[in-house]
C-alpha cells in the first residue's frame, strides 16, 4: 500500500514538473515557403471543420489543431495570425498552407508562393470557429 501511494505521489510530481517545463519552452519558429488554398476549394479540413475561405486558418503537417501561428512576410513585413485546422502541405519545401482570407490579407494571391517566417503564439482558443469564452 505504501509503495502504491509513493508511486502515485512521484508520478504526480513528475507530471507537474513536465507540464511546468512545457509551459516555459520557447515558441516554435520556422522559415519556409507558404502557399494558399485554391479559390474554388470547398470541403472539410482534417479537423472536421468545413473550410471557410473567409477565416484566418492554415494547414500544417504536425502542429496540433488549434495552434495559433503568426505568419510574416519578411520582405513586406505583413503578417497574419492564423489557427491550424488542417493537415498539409504535402509538397516538398512548403511549411504551411494559408486560407484564402489570410493570403489576401498578406497580398500573396498574385504570387502564389512566398517565403515566410512562422512563430507559434500562445494559445487563446481551440479552433477558428470557436473563440474562447469571455
C-alpha positions in Angstrom: 0.0 0.0 0.0 2.8 2.4 0.9 4.5 1.6 -2.4 1.4 2.5 -4.4 0.9 5.8 -2.6 4.6 6.7 -3.0 4.4 5.8 -6.7 1.3 7.9 -7.2 2.9 10.9 -5.5 6.1 10.5 -7.6 4.1 10.3 -10.8 2.1 13.4 -9.9 5.3 15.3 -9.1 6.9 14.2 -12.4 3.8 15.2 -14.4 3.8 18.6 -12.6 7.4 19.2 -13.4 7.0 18.2 -17.0 4.0 20.4 -17.6 5.8 23.4 -15.9 8.8 22.8 -18.3 6.5 22.6 -21.3 5.0 26.0 -20.4 8.4 27.6 -20.2 9.6 26.4 -23.6 10.3 29.0 -26.3 7.6 29.2 -29.0 8.4 27.2 -32.2 9.8 29.3 -35.1 10.4 28.2 -38.6 11.1 29.6 -42.0 9.9 28.2 -45.3 7.6 28.5 -48.3 3.9 29.2 -47.8 1.1 28.6 -50.3 -2.7 29.1 -50.1 -5.8 27.1 -50.7 -7.3 27.2 -54.2 -10.1 29.8 -54.7 -12.5 27.1 -55.7 -11.7 24.7 -52.8 -14.8 23.5 -50.9 -14.8 20.7 -48.3 -13.8 19.7 -44.8 -10.5 20.1 -43.2 -8.6 17.4 -41.3 -10.0 18.7 -38.0 -13.6 18.1 -39.3 -14.4 21.8 -39.7 -15.9 22.9 -43.0 -13.3 25.0 -44.8 -14.2 28.7 -44.8 -12.2 30.9 -47.1 -13.2 33.9 -45.0 -11.5 32.7 -41.8 -7.8 33.0 -41.0 -6.8 29.4 -40.8 -3.9 27.3 -42.0 -2.7 23.8 -42.7 0.5 22.4 -41.0 1.8 18.8 -41.1 2.4 18.2 -37.4 1.3 21.1 -35.1 -1.9 20.3 -33.1 -5.2 21.6 -34.3 -6.0 25.0 -32.6 -2.3 26.1 -32.6 -2.1 29.8 -33.3 0.6 31.0 -35.6 1.9 34.4 -36.6 2.9 34.2 -40.3 5.1 37.1 -41.6 6.4 38.0 -45.0 10.0 39.2 -44.2 10.1 41.4 -47.3 6.9 43.4 -46.8 6.6 42.9 -43.0 2.9 42.0 -43.5 1.7 39.4 -41.1 -1.4 37.5 -40.1 -2.5 35.4 -37.1 -3.9 32.0 -38.2 -5.2 28.9 -36.5 -4.1 25.4 -37.6 -7.2 23.4 -38.5 -5.9 21.2 -41.4 -3.0 18.9 -42.4 -0.6 19.7 -45.1 1.1 21.0 -47.2 2.4 17.8 -48.7 4.7 19.4 -51.3 8.4 19.3 -50.5 9.8 22.5 -49.3 6.5 24.1 -48.1 5.8 24.6 -44.4 2.3 26.0 -44.4 -0.9 26.5 -46.5 -2.9 29.6 -45.7 -6.6 30.1 -46.2 -7.8 32.5 -48.9 -8.5 35.3 -46.4 -5.1 35.0 -44.8 -3.4 35.0 -48.3 -5.4 38.1 -49.4 -4.5 39.9 -46.1 -0.8 39.3 -46.8 -1.4 40.2 -50.5 0.2 37.0 -51.9 -2.7 35.8 -54.1 -0.9 37.1 -57.2 2.4 35.5 -56.3 1.2 32.0 -55.2 4.2 31.0 -53.2 6.0 33.2 -50.7 8.9 32.8 -48.2 7.6 33.3 -44.7 8.6 33.3 -41.0 6.2 31.4 -38.8 6.1 31.8 -35.0 3.9 29.9 -32.7 1.7 32.1 -30.5 0.3 31.4 -27.0 -3.0 29.5 -27.2 -6.1 31.6 -26.8 -8.8 29.4 -28.4 -9.2 25.9 -29.9 -10.4 26.5 -33.4 -11.2 29.3 -35.7 -14.9 28.5 -35.4 -14.9 28.6 -31.5 -13.3 31.7 -30.0 -12.5 31.5 -26.3 -15.3 32.3 -23.8 -15.0 35.7 -22.0 
